[in-house]
Amino acid sequence: MRVNRIGRTPEISDEEIILAGERLIERQRKVSGFALRKEVGNKGFPKRLFEVWSAHMESFKEPQNTTGEPLPTVLANLLDDATSAIAKQLQEITHQANSKANELAQIKIDAAFERITQREKALDLEIADAMSAVESLEEQNESLDRALTEQTSRANSFEKRLAVAEKEIEFHLEATIDLKAEKDGLMKMLVVSECDAPKLSEIELSSEEEPLF
């Protein structure tokens, strides 16, 4: 049935507006008043175009039944029982899930605590080994210090003995030189005395031959 319109005939019909909106939807474009106006060739007012499109979309919606009839008593009781049973089951499931989560959390906490405890024990052992190594090194250092002190003392004593020995050697050298000089002097005196011995004999003989008065 044709609807008689009062006033000026619109530039764009409702059918054209609806077709334009469907084309926009096919291209996955948002349908708005300005988009419809551009789609129909920049004709008409965006407000009217969008109102026509909105009315078209509302016609596809199913009317809601707001006058719901009450359920029969048997069905209502069954629904209440089912609701209570479901609620009870959900409560039990929630409680079990919570208990399980707490157990898992406690297991994780215990495992983490055990790991920490084992790590602390390992660290204690490592620290004890390190302290033992340090003590051993300190003892070795003290032993080396004592050995070094002894060696230093021996070196000092050796130096003193060496100095004394050098002085004794020097003294003996000087004494040897003096003895040699003395020996040389004696040898010279001996040679001189041997040379003078014949002369002395002649003097003695001549003195014996002279007459006595």
GITA-V389603 format. One record per residue. RES is the residue in one small letter. PHI is phi in degrees with one decimal (none if undefined). BURIAL is 1 if it has 16 or more other C-alpha atoms within 10 Angstrom, else 0. Layout:
res:RES phi:PHI burial:BURIAL
res:RES phi:PHI burial:BURIAL
//
This chain:
res:m phi:none burial:0
res:r phi:-84.3 burial:0
res:v phi:-96.5 burial:0
res:n phi:-79.2 burial:0
res:r phi:-103.2 burial:0
res:i phi:-98.3 burial:0
res:g phi:91.4 burial:0
res:r phi:-72.6 burial:0
res:t phi:-70.9 burial:0
res:p phi:-62.3 burial:0
res:e phi:-68.7 burial:0
res:i phi:-120.2 burial:1
res:s phi:-80.9 burial:0
res:d phi:-63.0 burial:1
res:e phi:-61.7 burial:0
res:e phi:-65.7 burial:0
res:i phi:-65.4 burial:1
res:i phi:-64.0 burial:1
res:l phi:-61.7 burial:0
res:a phi:-62.9 burial:1
res:g phi:-63.3 burial:1
res:e phi:-65.1 burial:1
res:r phi:-64.0 burial:0
res:l phi:-62.1 burial:1
res:i phi:-64.3 burial:0
res:e phi:-59.7 burial:0
res:r phi:-86.8 burial:0
res:q phi:57.6 burial:0
res:r phi:-104.6 burial:0
res:k phi:-75.2 burial:0
res:v phi:-90.0 burial:1
res:s phi:-137.3 burial:1
res:g phi:-59.9 burial:1
res:f phi:-71.9 burial:1
res:a phi:-65.5 burial:1
res:l phi:-64.6 burial:1
res:r phi:-62.1 burial:1
res:k phi:-66.9 burial:0
res:e phi:-68.9 burial:1
res:v phi:-92.1 burial:1
res:g phi:94.2 burial:0
res:n phi:58.4 burial:0
res:k phi:-124.5 burial:0
res:g phi:80.1 burial:1
res:f phi:-95.7 burial:0
res:p phi:-55.3 burial:1
res:k phi:-61.9 burial:0
res:r phi:-64.4 burial:1
res:l phi:-59.8 burial:1
res:f phi:-71.0 burial:1
res:e phi:-62.9 burial:0
res:v phi:-62.9 burial:1
res:w phi:-65.9 burial:1
res:s phi:-63.6 burial:0
res:a phi:-62.9 burial:0
res:h phi:-64.6 burial:1
res:m phi:-68.8 burial:0
res:e phi:-65.1 burial:0
res:s phi:-68.5 burial:0
res:f phi:-86.2 burial:0
res:k phi:-78.1 burial:0
res:e phi:-79.1 burial:0
res:p phi:-67.2 burial:0
res:q phi:-84.2 burial:0
res:n phi:-85.7 burial:0
res:t phi:-94.7 burial:0
res:t phi:-109.2 burial:0
res:g phi:-58.4 burial:0
res:e phi:-83.8 burial:0
res:p phi:-66.3 burial:0
res:l phi:-74.0 burial:0
res:p phi:-62.0 burial:0
res:t phi:-59.9 burial:0
res:v phi:-62.7 burial:0
res:l phi:-65.2 burial:0
res:a phi:-62.5 burial:0
res:n phi:-65.3 burial:0
res:l phi:-61.0 burial:0
res:l phi:-64.0 burial:0
res:d phi:-64.1 burial:0
res:d phi:-62.3 burial:0
res:a phi:-63.8 burial:0
res:t phi:-63.0 burial:0
res:s phi:-64.9 burial:0
res:a phi:-64.0 burial:0
res:i phi:-63.2 burial:0
res:a phi:-62.5 burial:0
res:k phi:-65.6 burial:0
res:q phi:-62.2 burial:0
res:l phi:-61.6 burial:0
res:q phi:-65.2 burial:0
res:e phi:-64.3 burial:0
res:i phi:-62.1 burial:0
res:t phi:-63.1 burial:0
res:h phi:-64.0 burial:0
res:q phi:-63.3 burial:0
res:a phi:-63.2 burial:0
res:n phi:-65.7 burial:0
res:s phi:-63.2 burial:0
res:k phi:-63.3 burial:0
res:a phi:-63.3 burial:0
res:n phi:-65.1 burial:0
res:e phi:-62.8 burial:0
res:l phi:-62.4 burial:0
res:a phi:-63.0 burial:0
res:q phi:-66.0 burial:0
res:i phi:-62.0 burial:0
res:k phi:-63.2 burial:0
res:i phi:-64.5 burial:0
res:d phi:-62.2 burial:0
res:a phi:-63.1 burial:0
res:a phi:-64.0 burial:0
res:f phi:-63.9 burial:0
res:e phi:-64.3 burial:0
res:r phi:-62.1 burial:0
res:i phi:-63.2 burial:0
res:t phi:-62.4 burial:0
res:q phi:-62.1 burial:0
res:r phi:-65.0 burial:0
res:e phi:-63.2 burial:0
res:k phi:-62.6 burial:0
res:a phi:-61.4 burial:0
res:l phi:-64.8 burial:0
res:d phi:-61.2 burial:0
res:l phi:-63.8 burial:0
res:e phi:-62.9 burial:0
res:i phi:-64.7 burial:0
res:a phi:-62.5 burial:0
res:d phi:-61.9 burial:0
res:a phi:-64.7 burial:0
res:m phi:-63.5 burial:0
res:s phi:-62.6 burial:0
res:a phi:-63.1 burial:0
res:v phi:-64.1 burial:0
res:e phi:-61.8 burial:0
res:s phi:-61.4 burial:0
res:l phi:-64.8 burial:0
res:e phi:-63.9 burial:0
res:e phi:-63.1 burial:0
res:q phi:-61.8 burial:0
res:n phi:-64.1 burial:0
res:e phi:-63.2 burial:0
res:s phi:-61.9 burial:0
res:l phi:-64.5 burial:0
res:d phi:-61.5 burial:0
res:r phi:-63.2 burial:0
res:a phi:-62.0 burial:0
res:l phi:-64.8 burial:0
res:t phi:-63.3 burial:0
res:e phi:-63.3 burial:0
res:q phi:-62.9 burial:0
res:t phi:-63.6 burial:0
res:s phi:-63.1 burial:0
res:r phi:-64.0 burial:0
res:a phi:-63.7 burial:0
res:n phi:-63.4 burial:0
res:s phi:-63.7 burial:0
res:f phi:-63.1 burial:0
res:e phi:-62.3 burial:0
res:k phi:-64.3 burial:0
res:r phi:-64.5 burial:0
res:l phi:-63.7 burial:0
res:a phi:-62.9 burial:0
res:v phi:-63.4 burial:0
res:a phi:-63.0 burial:0
res:e phi:-62.2 burial:0
res:k phi:-63.6 burial:0
res:e phi:-63.8 burial:0
res:i phi:-61.2 burial:0
res:e phi:-62.5 burial:0
res:f phi:-63.5 burial:0
res:h phi:-65.3 burial:0
res:l phi:-62.0 burial:0
res:e phi:-61.3 burial:0
res:a phi:-64.5 burial:0
res:t phi:-62.5 burial:0
res:i phi:-62.5 burial:0
res:d phi:-63.6 burial:0
res:l phi:-63.3 burial:0
res:k phi:-62.5 burial:0
res:a phi:-62.9 burial:0
res:e phi:-65.2 burial:0
res:k phi:-63.5 burial:0
res:d phi:-60.2 burial:0
res:g phi:-63.0 burial:0
res:l phi:-64.7 burial:0
res:m phi:-63.1 burial:0
res:k phi:-61.2 burial:0
res:m phi:-63.6 burial:0
res:l phi:-67.4 burial:0
res:v phi:-63.3 burial:0
res:v phi:-62.9 burial:0
res:s phi:-66.7 burial:0
res:e phi:-67.0 burial:0
res:c phi:-70.8 burial:0
res:d phi:-83.4 burial:0
res:a phi:-63.6 burial:0
res:p phi:-61.8 burial:0
res:k phi:-60.7 burial:0
res:l phi:-63.3 burial:0
res:s phi:-66.2 burial:0
res:e phi:-62.6 burial:0
res:i phi:-60.9 burial:0
res:e phi:-65.7 burial:0
res:l phi:-64.3 burial:0
res:s phi:-65.3 burial:0
res:s phi:-72.1 burial:0
res:e phi:-76.8 burial:0
res:e phi:-78.3 burial:0
res:e phi:-67.6 burial:0
res:p phi:-73.3 burial:0
res:l phi:-98.2 burial:0
res:f phi:-97.7 burial:0
//
